[in-house]
Each structure stands twice: as C-alpha cells, then as structure tokens.
Amino acid sequence: MAADEKSQAKTEQAKGKIKEAAGRAVGNERLTAEGRADQTKGDARQAKEKTKDVFKH
C-alpha cells in the first residue's frame, strides 16, 4: 500500500505541474492556483509516506 501512496503522490505532483504550466500559458489564474494546490497535496502525501518509512525501521 505504501508504494501505491507514493505513486499517487508523484502523480498529484506531476498533474499539478501540468495544470500550473497550462494555467500560466493561457493566463488562467484559477488553473495556475489549482496546479499549485495539487503539487502541495502531493508534497504533503510524499512527506507523510517518508515519515512512515522512517518509523518502520
């Protein structure tokens, strides 16, 4: 399950980067903000998984 969570975090980060780039390209502030939010969510999920890994060992 941890591998699934890690891959989901990477997916959210990548999706966020794409949304942010698309938002900037067309000048859409909302899309840019959504992209940043998705990246932040992915970063938080990744940090949570790293913390869980530290306490496993």
Secondary structure by P-SEA (a helix, b strand, c coil): caaaaaaaaaaaaaaaaaaaaaaaaaccaaaaaaaaaaaaaaaaaaaaaaaaaaaac
